[in-house]
Amino acid sequence: MTDANDWALLPVGLLGLVMGSAMSALAWRVPRGSSWMTGRSACRSCGATLRPGDLVPLLSFLANRGRCRHCGASIGWRYPLMETLCGAWAVLLFMKVGLVAALPFLACWGFLLVALMWIDLDVQLLPDALTFPGTLLALAAVLPRAGGARHALLGVVVGSGLLWLLAEGYVRLRKHEGLGGGDIKLAAMFGAVLGWKLTLLTLFLAALAGTAWGAVLMLRRLGNAQTALPFGVLLCPAAMLAFLWGDDWMRAYLTLLTGR
């Protein structure tokens, strides 16, 4: 028999796609100081105002073959990719937690992480305008449950505390900044939701991915050991993965380690 929640996956996924379209606009406007609450979306090349038919997630991109309907300029794959990521997050989150009071807060928390990932990739910035509301969403999702305050506090202390120590150590050793304050604030945003164990897993996954990224750049002679990488690009998806599957991965690792 089909579970009743299965019928909700389609509308949840569609809502995630719509939010992905909103996050695309957010990721473009916030770093440029534009209001993301007012103003119509427009083509980046010709400035033509986009109509509702131009903004249907995924379908508009496919129907127009990835080009602006007005000037023919290429739109770029990042927009349907962001919509897909947010749609997938909405579905996977619903499958994990179900219809609970924290669902809308956790959903928006993940959507903001997707937006922050793209902003950091584009302009190497993690705006307070997103990390602060993201932390409030995290607290709203966690605090009502039993032990939620302790869970959030330990996650924030471990995440932000470790990154602050690393940043300070790097400055003292190298005499210039290695980690920005935005990364530390981002750690508070995901640490409050994940708690200290999954926060450590997030930092490990991001560091592992960063090592691989840096190695590829050096092998291709596109960088060296001093090349700065936008760490938020790695932290955001690592936090989402840790939330969805981190507990299972840790149990599997402990089983492998102990044989029990």
Buried (B, 14 or more C-beta within 10 A) or exposed (E): EEEEEEEBBEEBBBBBBBBBBBBBBBBBBBBEEEEBEEEEBBBEBEEBEBEEEBBBBBEBBEEBEBBBBBEEBEBEEBBBBBBBBBBBBBBBBBBEBEEEEBBEBBBBBBBBBBBBBBBBBBBBBBBEEBBEBBBBBBBBBBEEEEEBBEBBBBBBBBBBBBBBEBBEEBEEEEEEEBBBBBBBBBBBBBBBBBBBBBBBBBBEBBBEBBEEBBEEBEEEEEBEEEEEBBBBBBBBBBBBBBBBBBBEBBEEEEEEEEEE
